[in-house]
Amino acid sequence: MTVATRTGITHLPLHYGKAPPWLFNRMVKLARQITIAIISDFGPEETLKRLPKL
């Protein structure tokens, strides 16, 4: 039995520079809950360590 192999490259952008408002609002709520969880489990110092340095 042979299995067909697909090869190639595709470009699948999630959006074109702006997230849709419904997605942005959901991600804000999710980020807030993740931040609260990290603070409650590890403290505010760990939260600051996990934030990316810009």
C-alpha distance matrix in Angstrom:
0.0 3.8 6.8 10.0 12.8 16.3 19.2 22.9 26.1 27.9 31.4 31.8 35.4 36.5 39.8 42.1 44.7 45.8 44.3 45.0 48.0 46.2 43.7 46.5 48.5 45.6 45.0 48.7 48.8 45.7 47.2 50.5 48.9 46.9 50.2 52.1 49.5 49.6 53.4 53.8 51.4 52.3 55.5 56.4 56.3 52.6 52.1 53.8 51.7 48.5 49.6 48.5 51.3 52.0
3.8 0.0 3.8 6.5 9.3 12.8 15.6 19.2 22.6 24.5 28.0 28.8 32.4 33.7 37.0 39.1 41.7 43.0 41.7 42.6 45.7 44.1 41.5 44.2 46.4 43.8 42.9 46.7 47.0 44.0 45.3 48.7 47.3 45.3 48.4 50.5 48.1 48.1 51.9 52.5 50.2 50.9 54.0 54.7 54.5 50.8 50.2 51.7 49.7 46.4 47.4 46.1 48.8 49.2
6.8 3.8 0.0 3.8 6.3 9.6 12.7 16.3 19.4 21.1 24.6 25.1 28.8 30.0 33.3 35.5 38.0 39.3 37.9 38.8 42.0 40.4 37.8 40.4 42.7 40.0 39.2 42.9 43.3 40.3 41.7 45.1 43.8 41.8 44.9 47.1 44.8 44.8 48.6 49.2 47.0 47.8 50.7 51.4 51.2 47.6 46.8 48.3 46.4 43.1 43.9 42.6 45.4 45.8
10.0 6.5 3.8 0.0 3.8 6.5 9.8 13.3 16.5 18.2 21.7 22.5 26.3 27.8 30.9 32.9 35.5 37.0 35.8 36.8 40.1 38.7 36.2 38.8 41.2 38.8 38.0 41.7 42.4 39.6 40.8 44.3 43.3 41.4 44.4 46.8 44.7 44.7 48.4 49.3 47.3 48.0 50.7 51.1 51.0 47.4 46.4 47.8 46.0 42.6 43.1 41.6 44.2 44.3
12.8 9.3 6.3 3.8 0.0 3.8 6.4 10.1 13.3 15.3 18.9 20.0 23.7 25.4 28.5 30.4 32.9 34.5 33.5 34.8 38.1 37.0 34.3 36.7 39.3 37.0 35.8 39.5 40.4 37.5 38.5 42.1 41.2 39.1 42.0 44.5 42.6 42.3 46.0 47.1 45.1 45.5 48.2 48.4 48.1 44.6 43.7 44.8 42.9 39.6 40.1 38.4 40.9 41.0
16.3 12.8 9.6 6.5 3.8 0.0 3.8 6.9 10.0 11.8 15.4 16.6 20.3 22.2 25.2 26.9 29.5 31.2 30.4 31.7 35.1 34.2 31.5 33.9 36.6 34.6 33.4 37.1 38.2 35.5 36.4 40.1 39.5 37.5 40.3 42.9 41.2 41.0 44.6 45.9 44.2 44.5 46.9 46.9 46.7 43.4 42.1 43.1 41.4 38.1 38.2 36.4 38.9 38.7
19.2 15.6 12.7 9.8 6.4 3.8 0.0 3.8 7.2 9.8 13.5 15.4 19.0 21.3 24.1 25.5 27.9 30.0 29.5 31.2 34.7 34.2 31.3 33.3 36.3 34.5 33.0 36.5 37.9 35.3 35.8 39.5 39.3 37.1 39.6 42.5 40.9 40.4 43.9 45.5 43.8 43.8 46.1 45.9 45.5 42.2 41.0 41.7 39.9 36.7 36.7 34.6 36.8 36.4
22.9 19.2 16.3 13.3 10.1 6.9 3.8 0.0 3.8 6.8 10.4 12.9 16.3 19.1 21.5 22.5 24.9 27.3 27.2 28.9 32.6 32.4 29.5 31.3 34.6 33.1 31.5 34.9 36.6 34.2 34.5 38.3 38.4 36.2 38.5 41.6 40.4 39.7 43.1 44.9 43.4 43.3 45.4 44.8 44.4 41.3 39.9 40.3 38.7 35.6 35.2 32.9 34.9 34.2
26.1 22.6 19.4 16.5 13.3 10.0 7.2 3.8 0.0 3.8 6.9 9.8 12.9 15.9 18.2 19.0 21.3 23.8 23.9 25.8 29.5 29.5 26.6 28.2 31.5 30.3 28.6 31.8 33.8 31.5 31.6 35.4 35.7 33.6 35.8 39.0 38.0 37.3 40.5 42.5 41.2 41.0 42.8 42.1 41.7 38.7 37.1 37.4 36.0 32.8 32.2 29.8 31.7 30.8
27.9 24.5 21.1 18.2 15.3 11.8 9.8 6.8 3.8 0.0 3.8 6.3 9.6 12.7 14.8 15.8 18.3 20.6 20.6 22.4 26.1 26.2 23.5 25.2 28.5 27.4 25.9 29.2 31.2 29.1 29.5 33.2 33.7 31.8 34.0 37.1 36.4 35.9 39.1 41.1 40.1 40.0 41.7 40.8 40.7 37.9 36.0 36.3 35.2 32.0 31.0 28.8 30.8 29.8
31.4 28.0 24.6 21.7 18.9 15.4 13.5 10.4 6.9 3.8 0.0 3.8 6.2 9.7 11.5 12.1 14.6 17.0 17.3 19.3 23.0 23.4 20.7 22.1 25.6 24.8 23.2 26.3 28.6 26.8 26.9 30.6 31.4 29.7 31.7 34.9 34.5 34.0 37.0 39.2 38.4 38.3 39.6 38.5 38.5 35.8 33.7 33.9 33.1 29.8 28.6 26.3 28.2 26.9
31.8 28.8 25.1 22.5 20.0 16.6 15.4 12.9 9.8 6.3 3.8 0.0 3.8 6.4 8.7 10.4 13.0 14.7 14.4 16.1 19.8 19.9 17.3 19.0 22.3 21.4 20.1 23.3 25.4 23.7 24.2 27.8 28.5 27.0 29.2 32.2 31.8 31.7 34.7 36.7 36.1 36.3 37.6 36.5 36.9 34.2 31.9 32.3 31.8 28.4 27.1 25.2 27.5 26.3
35.4 32.4 28.8 26.3 23.7 20.3 19.0 16.3 12.9 9.6 6.2 3.8 0.0 3.8 5.4 7.0 9.3 11.1 11.1 13.2 16.8 17.4 14.8 16.0 19.5 19.0 17.6 20.5 22.9 21.5 21.7 25.3 26.4 25.1 27.0 30.0 30.1 29.9 32.6 34.8 34.5 34.6 35.6 34.2 34.6 32.2 29.7 29.9 29.7 26.4 24.7 22.8 25.0 23.5
36.5 33.7 30.0 27.8 25.4 22.2 21.3 19.1 15.9 12.7 9.7 6.4 3.8 0.0 3.8 7.1 8.9 9.3 8.2 10.1 13.6 13.9 11.1 12.5 15.9 15.3 14.0 17.1 19.4 18.1 18.6 22.0 23.0 22.1 24.1 27.0 27.1 27.2 29.9 31.9 31.8 32.1 33.1 31.8 32.6 30.2 27.4 28.0 28.1 24.6 23.0 21.6 24.0 22.8
39.8 37.0 33.3 30.9 28.5 25.2 24.1 21.5 18.2 14.8 11.5 8.7 5.4 3.8 0.0 3.8 5.9 6.2 6.1 8.0 11.7 12.9 10.7 11.6 15.2 15.4 14.4 17.0 19.6 19.0 19.3 22.4 24.0 23.4 25.0 27.9 28.5 28.6 31.0 33.2 33.5 33.7 34.3 32.6 33.5 31.5 28.5 28.7 29.2 26.0 23.8 22.4 24.5 22.7
42.1 39.1 35.5 32.9 30.4 26.9 25.5 22.5 19.0 15.8 12.1 10.4 7.0 7.1 3.8 0.0 3.8 5.7 7.7 9.7 13.1 15.1 13.4 13.6 17.2 18.2 17.0 19.0 22.0 21.7 21.6 24.6 26.6 26.0 27.1 30.2 31.0 31.0 33.1 35.6 36.0 35.9 36.2 34.2 35.0 33.2 30.2 30.0 30.5 27.5 25.0 23.2 24.8 22.5
44.7 41.7 38.0 35.5 32.9 29.5 27.9 24.9 21.3 18.3 14.6 13.0 9.3 8.9 5.9 3.8 0.0 3.8 6.9 9.8 12.4 15.0 13.2 12.3 16.0 17.3 15.7 17.1 20.4 20.4 19.7 22.6 24.9 24.2 25.0 28.1 29.3 29.0 30.8 33.5 34.1 33.8 33.8 31.5 32.2 30.7 27.6 27.1 27.8 25.1 22.3 20.5 21.8 19.3
45.8 43.0 39.3 37.0 34.5 31.2 30.0 27.3 23.8 20.6 17.0 14.7 11.1 9.3 6.2 5.7 3.8 0.0 3.8 6.4 8.7 11.4 10.1 9.0 12.5 14.2 13.1 14.3 17.5 17.9 17.6 20.1 22.5 22.4 23.1 26.0 27.4 27.5 29.1 31.7 32.6 32.6 32.4 30.2 31.3 29.9 26.6 26.4 27.6 24.8 21.9 20.7 22.3 20.0
44.3 41.7 37.9 35.8 33.5 30.4 29.5 27.2 23.9 20.6 17.3 14.4 11.1 8.2 6.1 7.7 6.9 3.8 0.0 3.8 6.3 8.2 6.4 6.0 9.5 10.7 9.9 11.7 14.5 14.8 15.0 17.7 19.7 19.7 20.9 23.5 24.7 25.2 27.0 29.2 30.1 30.5 30.6 28.7 30.0 28.5 25.1 25.4 26.6 23.5 21.0 20.3 22.5 20.8
45.0 42.6 38.8 36.8 34.8 31.7 31.2 28.9 25.8 22.4 19.3 16.1 13.2 10.1 8.0 9.7 9.8 6.4 3.8 0.0 3.8 5.6 5.4 6.2 8.7 10.2 10.7 12.4 14.6 15.4 16.4 18.6 20.4 21.0 22.4 24.6 25.9 26.9 28.6 30.5 31.6 32.3 32.4 30.6 32.4 30.8 27.3 28.0 29.4 26.3 23.9 23.6 25.8 24.2
48.0 45.7 42.0 40.1 38.1 35.1 34.7 32.6 29.5 26.1 23.0 19.8 16.8 13.6 11.7 13.1 12.4 8.7 6.3 3.8 0.0 3.8 5.5 5.0 6.1 8.6 9.9 10.6 12.5 14.2 15.3 16.7 18.7 20.0 21.1 22.9 24.6 25.8 27.1 28.9 30.5 31.3 31.0 29.2 31.3 30.1 26.4 27.1 29.0 26.1 23.7 23.8 26.0 24.5
46.2 44.1 40.4 38.7 37.0 34.2 34.2 32.4 29.5 26.2 23.4 19.9 17.4 13.9 12.9 15.1 15.0 11.4 8.2 5.6 3.8 0.0 3.8 5.6 5.3 6.4 8.8 10.2 11.1 12.5 14.4 15.8 17.2 18.6 20.3 21.7 23.1 24.8 26.3 27.6 29.1 30.4 30.4 29.0 31.3 29.8 26.2 27.5 29.2 26.1 24.1 24.7 27.3 26.2
43.7 41.5 37.8 36.2 34.3 31.5 31.3 29.5 26.6 23.5 20.7 17.3 14.8 11.1 10.7 13.4 13.2 10.1 6.4 5.4 5.5 3.8 0.0 3.8 5.4 5.1 6.1 8.6 10.0 10.5 12.1 14.3 15.5 16.3 18.2 20.1 21.1 22.4 24.3 25.8 26.9 27.9 28.2 26.9 28.9 27.1 23.7 24.9 26.3 23.1 21.2 21.6 24.3 23.5
46.5 44.2 40.4 38.8 36.7 33.9 33.3 31.3 28.2 25.2 22.1 19.0 16.0 12.5 11.6 13.6 12.3 9.0 6.0 6.2 5.0 5.6 3.8 0.0 3.8 5.5 5.1 6.2 8.8 9.8 10.4 12.4 14.5 15.2 16.4 18.5 20.0 21.0 22.5 24.4 25.8 26.5 26.3 24.6 26.6 25.1 21.6 22.4 24.1 21.2 18.9 19.2 21.7 20.7
48.5 46.4 42.7 41.2 39.3 36.6 36.3 34.6 31.5 28.5 25.6 22.3 19.5 15.9 15.2 17.2 16.0 12.5 9.5 8.7 6.1 5.3 5.4 3.8 0.0 3.8 5.5 5.2 6.5 8.7 10.0 10.9 12.8 14.5 15.6 17.0 18.8 20.4 21.5 23.0 24.8 25.9 25.6 24.0 26.4 25.2 21.6 22.8 24.9 22.0 20.0 21.0 23.5 22.8
45.6 43.8 40.0 38.8 37.0 34.6 34.5 33.1 30.3 27.4 24.8 21.4 19.0 15.3 15.4 18.2 17.3 14.2 10.7 10.2 8.6 6.4 5.1 5.5 3.8 0.0 3.8 5.5 5.2 6.2 8.7 10.0 10.9 12.4 14.3 15.6 16.7 18.6 20.2 21.4 22.7 24.2 24.4 23.3 25.7 24.1 20.6 22.4 24.1 21.0 19.5 20.7 23.7 23.5
45.0 42.9 39.2 38.0 35.8 33.4 33.0 31.5 28.6 25.9 23.2 20.1 17.6 14.0 14.4 17.0 15.7 13.1 9.9 10.7 9.9 8.8 6.1 5.1 5.5 3.8 0.0 3.8 5.4 4.9 6.0 8.5 9.8 10.3 12.0 14.1 15.2 16.3 18.1 19.8 20.9 21.9 22.1 20.8 22.9 21.1 17.7 19.2 20.7 17.5 15.9 17.0 20.0 19.9
48.7 46.7 42.9 41.7 39.5 37.1 36.5 34.9 31.8 29.2 26.3 23.3 20.5 17.1 17.0 19.0 17.1 14.3 11.7 12.4 10.6 10.2 8.6 6.2 5.2 5.5 3.8 0.0 3.8 5.4 5.2 6.2 8.8 10.0 10.6 12.4 14.4 15.5 16.6 18.5 20.1 20.9 20.5 18.9 21.2 20.0 16.4 17.6 19.8 17.1 15.1 16.6 19.3 19.1
48.8 47.0 43.3 42.4 40.4 38.2 37.9 36.6 33.8 31.2 28.6 25.4 22.9 19.4 19.6 22.0 20.4 17.5 14.5 14.6 12.5 11.1 10.0 8.8 6.5 5.2 5.4 3.8 0.0 3.8 5.5 5.2 6.4 8.8 10.0 10.8 12.6 14.5 15.6 16.7 18.6 20.0 19.8 18.7 21.5 20.2 16.7 18.7 20.9 18.2 16.9 18.9 21.8 22.1
45.7 44.0 40.3 39.6 37.5 35.5 35.3 34.2 31.5 29.1 26.8 23.7 21.5 18.1 19.0 21.7 20.4 17.9 14.8 15.4 14.2 12.5 10.5 9.8 8.7 6.2 4.9 5.4 3.8 0.0 3.8 5.4 5.2 6.2 8.6 9.9 10.6 12.4 14.3 15.4 16.6 18.0 18.4 17.8 20.2 18.3 15.1 17.4 19.0 15.9 15.1 17.2 20.4 21.2
47.2 45.3 41.7 40.8 38.5 36.4 35.8 34.5 31.6 29.5 26.9 24.2 21.7 18.6 19.3 21.6 19.7 17.6 15.0 16.4 15.3 14.4 12.1 10.4 10.0 8.7 6.0 5.2 5.5 3.8 0.0 3.8 5.5 5.1 6.1 8.6 9.9 10.6 12.2 14.2 15.4 16.1 16.1 14.9 17.1 15.4 12.0 13.9 15.7 12.7 11.6 13.7 16.9 17.7
50.5 48.7 45.1 44.3 42.1 40.1 39.5 38.3 35.4 33.2 30.6 27.8 25.3 22.0 22.4 24.6 22.6 20.1 17.7 18.6 16.7 15.8 14.3 12.4 10.9 10.0 8.5 6.2 5.2 5.4 3.8 0.0 3.8 5.5 5.2 6.2 8.7 10.1 10.6 12.3 14.3 15.3 14.8 13.6 16.4 15.3 11.8 14.0 16.4 14.1 13.0 15.8 18.6 19.5
48.9 47.3 43.8 43.3 41.2 39.5 39.3 38.4 35.7 33.7 31.4 28.5 26.4 23.0 24.0 26.6 24.9 22.5 19.7 20.4 18.7 17.2 15.5 14.5 12.8 10.9 9.8 8.8 6.4 5.2 5.5 3.8 0.0 3.8 5.4 5.1 6.2 8.7 9.9 10.5 12.2 14.0 14.2 14.0 16.9 15.4 12.4 15.3 17.2 14.8 14.7 17.6 20.7 22.1
46.9 45.3 41.8 41.4 39.1 37.5 37.1 36.2 33.6 31.8 29.7 27.0 25.1 22.1 23.4 26.0 24.2 22.4 19.7 21.0 20.0 18.6 16.3 15.2 14.5 12.4 10.3 10.0 8.8 6.2 5.1 5.5 3.8 0.0 3.8 5.5 5.1 6.2 8.6 9.9 10.6 11.8 12.6 12.5 14.8 12.6 9.9 12.9 14.2 11.4 11.8 14.7 18.0 19.8
50.2 48.4 44.9 44.4 42.0 40.3 39.6 38.5 35.8 34.0 31.7 29.2 27.0 24.1 25.0 27.1 25.0 23.1 20.9 22.4 21.1 20.3 18.2 16.4 15.6 14.3 12.0 10.6 10.0 8.6 6.1 5.2 5.4 3.8 0.0 3.8 5.4 5.2 6.2 8.6 10.0 10.4 10.1 9.2 11.8 10.3 7.1 9.9 12.0 9.9 9.9 13.3 16.2 18.0
52.1 50.5 47.1 46.8 44.5 42.9 42.5 41.6 39.0 37.1 34.9 32.2 30.0 27.0 27.9 30.2 28.1 26.0 23.5 24.6 22.9 21.7 20.1 18.5 17.0 15.6 14.1 12.4 10.8 9.9 8.6 6.2 5.1 5.5 3.8 0.0 3.8 5.6 5.2 6.1 8.6 10.0 9.5 9.4 12.7 11.7 9.2 12.3 14.5 13.0 13.4 16.9 19.6 21.6
49.5 48.1 44.8 44.7 42.6 41.2 40.9 40.4 38.0 36.4 34.5 31.8 30.1 27.1 28.5 31.0 29.3 27.4 24.7 25.9 24.6 23.1 21.1 20.0 18.8 16.7 15.2 14.4 12.6 10.6 9.9 8.7 6.2 5.1 5.4 3.8 0.0 3.8 5.5 5.2 6.1 8.3 9.3 10.5 13.1 11.2 9.5 13.2 14.5 12.6 14.0 17.4 20.4 22.8
49.6 48.1 44.8 44.7 42.3 41.0 40.4 39.7 37.3 35.9 34.0 31.7 29.9 27.2 28.6 31.0 29.0 27.5 25.2 26.9 25.8 24.8 22.4 21.0 20.4 18.6 16.3 15.5 14.5 12.4 10.6 10.1 8.7 6.2 5.2 5.6 3.8 0.0 3.8 5.5 5.2 5.6 6.8 7.8 9.8 7.5 6.2 9.9 10.8 9.3 11.1 14.7 17.5 20.1
53.4 51.9 48.6 48.4 46.0 44.6 43.9 43.1 40.5 39.1 37.0 34.7 32.6 29.9 31.0 33.1 30.8 29.1 27.0 28.6 27.1 26.3 24.3 22.5 21.5 20.2 18.1 16.6 15.6 14.3 12.2 10.6 9.9 8.6 6.2 5.2 5.5 3.8 0.0 3.8 5.6 5.4 4.3 5.1 8.2 7.4 6.1 9.4 11.3 10.8 12.2 16.0 18.2 20.8
53.8 52.5 49.2 49.3 47.1 45.9 45.5 44.9 42.5 41.1 39.2 36.7 34.8 31.9 33.2 35.6 33.5 31.7 29.2 30.5 28.9 27.6 25.8 24.4 23.0 21.4 19.8 18.5 16.7 15.4 14.2 12.3 10.5 9.9 8.6 6.1 5.2 5.5 3.8 0.0 3.8 5.9 5.9 8.2 11.1 10.3 9.7 13.1 14.6 14.1 15.8 19.5 21.9 24.6
51.4 50.2 47.0 47.3 45.1 44.2 43.8 43.4 41.2 40.1 38.4 36.1 34.5 31.8 33.5 36.0 34.1 32.6 30.1 31.6 30.5 29.1 26.9 25.8 24.8 22.7 20.9 20.1 18.6 16.6 15.4 14.3 12.2 10.6 10.0 8.6 6.1 5.2 5.6 3.8 0.0 3.8 6.2 9.3 11.1 9.3 9.8 13.3 13.8 13.1 15.6 19.1 21.7 24.7
52.3 50.9 47.8 48.0 45.5 44.5 43.8 43.3 41.0 40.0 38.3 36.3 34.6 32.1 33.7 35.9 33.8 32.6 30.5 32.3 31.3 30.4 27.9 26.5 25.9 24.2 21.9 20.9 20.0 18.0 16.1 15.3 14.0 11.8 10.4 10.0 8.3 5.6 5.4 5.9 3.8 0.0 3.8 7.0 7.8 5.9 7.5 10.6 10.7 10.8 13.5 17.0 19.1 22.3
55.5 54.0 50.7 50.7 48.2 46.9 46.1 45.4 42.8 41.7 39.6 37.6 35.6 33.1 34.3 36.2 33.8 32.4 30.6 32.4 31.0 30.4 28.2 26.3 25.6 24.4 22.1 20.5 19.8 18.4 16.1 14.8 14.2 12.6 10.1 9.5 9.3 6.8 4.3 5.9 6.2 3.8 0.0 3.8 5.6 5.7 6.7 9.2 10.4 11.2 13.2 16.8 18.5 21.5
56.4 54.7 51.4 51.1 48.4 46.9 45.9 44.8 42.1 40.8 38.5 36.5 34.2 31.8 32.6 34.2 31.5 30.2 28.7 30.6 29.2 29.0 26.9 24.6 24.0 23.3 20.8 18.9 18.7 17.8 14.9 13.6 14.0 12.5 9.2 9.4 10.5 7.8 5.1 8.2 9.3 7.0 3.8 0.0 3.8 5.5 5.0 6.4 8.7 10.0 11.0 14.6 15.9 18.7
56.3 54.5 51.2 51.0 48.1 46.7 45.5 44.4 41.7 40.7 38.5 36.9 34.6 32.6 33.5 35.0 32.2 31.3 30.0 32.4 31.3 31.3 28.9 26.6 26.4 25.7 22.9 21.2 21.5 20.2 17.1 16.4 16.9 14.8 11.8 12.7 13.1 9.8 8.2 11.1 11.1 7.8 5.6 3.8 0.0 3.8 5.4 5.3 6.4 8.9 10.3 13.5 14.2 17.4
52.6 50.8 47.6 47.4 44.6 43.4 42.2 41.3 38.7 37.9 35.8 34.2 32.2 30.2 31.5 33.2 30.7 29.9 28.5 30.8 30.1 29.8 27.1 25.1 25.2 24.1 21.1 20.0 20.2 18.3 15.4 15.3 15.4 12.6 10.3 11.7 11.2 7.5 7.4 10.3 9.3 5.9 5.7 5.5 3.8 0.0 3.8 5.4 4.9 6.3 8.9 12.0 13.6 17.0
52.1 50.2 46.8 46.4 43.7 42.1 41.0 39.9 37.1 36.0 33.7 31.9 29.7 27.4 28.5 30.2 27.6 26.6 25.1 27.3 26.4 26.2 23.7 21.6 21.6 20.6 17.7 16.4 16.7 15.1 12.0 11.8 12.4 9.9 7.1 9.2 9.5 6.2 6.1 9.7 9.8 7.5 6.7 5.0 5.4 3.8 0.0 3.8 5.4 5.3 6.6 10.3 12.3 15.2
53.8 51.7 48.3 47.8 44.8 43.1 41.7 40.3 37.4 36.3 33.9 32.3 29.9 28.0 28.7 30.0 27.1 26.4 25.4 28.0 27.1 27.5 24.9 22.4 22.8 22.4 19.2 17.6 18.7 17.4 13.9 14.0 15.3 12.9 9.9 12.3 13.2 9.9 9.4 13.1 13.3 10.6 9.2 6.4 5.3 5.4 3.8 0.0 3.8 5.4 5.4 8.5 9.5 12.5
51.7 49.7 46.4 46.0 42.9 41.4 39.9 38.7 36.0 35.2 33.1 31.8 29.7 28.1 29.2 30.5 27.8 27.6 26.6 29.4 29.0 29.2 26.3 24.1 24.9 24.1 20.7 19.8 20.9 19.0 15.7 16.4 17.2 14.2 12.0 14.5 14.5 10.8 11.3 14.6 13.8 10.7 10.4 8.7 6.4 4.9 5.4 3.8 0.0 3.8 5.6 7.9 8.9 12.5
48.5 46.4 43.1 42.6 39.6 38.1 36.7 35.6 32.8 32.0 29.8 28.4 26.4 24.6 26.0 27.5 25.1 24.8 23.5 26.3 26.1 26.1 23.1 21.2 22.0 21.0 17.5 17.1 18.2 15.9 12.7 14.1 14.8 11.4 9.9 13.0 12.6 9.3 10.8 14.1 13.1 10.8 11.2 10.0 8.9 6.3 5.3 5.4 3.8 0.0 3.8 6.4 8.9 12.2
49.6 47.4 43.9 43.1 40.1 38.2 36.7 35.2 32.2 31.0 28.6 27.1 24.7 23.0 23.8 25.0 22.3 21.9 21.0 23.9 23.7 24.1 21.2 18.9 20.0 19.5 15.9 15.1 16.9 15.1 11.6 13.0 14.7 11.8 9.9 13.4 14.0 11.1 12.2 15.8 15.6 13.5 13.2 11.0 10.3 8.9 6.6 5.4 5.6 3.8 0.0 3.8 6.4 9.1
48.5 46.1 42.6 41.6 38.4 36.4 34.6 32.9 29.8 28.8 26.3 25.2 22.8 21.6 22.4 23.2 20.5 20.7 20.3 23.6 23.8 24.7 21.6 19.2 21.0 20.7 17.0 16.6 18.9 17.2 13.7 15.8 17.6 14.7 13.3 16.9 17.4 14.7 16.0 19.5 19.1 17.0 16.8 14.6 13.5 12.0 10.3 8.5 7.9 6.4 3.8 0.0 3.8 6.2
51.3 48.8 45.4 44.2 40.9 38.9 36.8 34.9 31.7 30.8 28.2 27.5 25.0 24.0 24.5 24.8 21.8 22.3 22.5 25.8 26.0 27.3 24.3 21.7 23.5 23.7 20.0 19.3 21.8 20.4 16.9 18.6 20.7 18.0 16.2 19.6 20.4 17.5 18.2 21.9 21.7 19.1 18.5 15.9 14.2 13.6 12.3 9.5 8.9 8.9 6.4 3.8 0.0 3.8
52.0 49.2 45.8 44.3 41.0 38.7 36.4 34.2 30.8 29.8 26.9 26.3 23.5 22.8 22.7 22.5 19.3 20.0 20.8 24.2 24.5 26.2 23.5 20.7 22.8 23.5 19.9 19.1 22.1 21.2 17.7 19.5 22.1 19.8 18.0 21.6 22.8 20.1 20.8 24.6 24.7 22.3 21.5 18.7 17.4 17.0 15.2 12.5 12.5 12.2 9.1 6.2 3.8 0.0
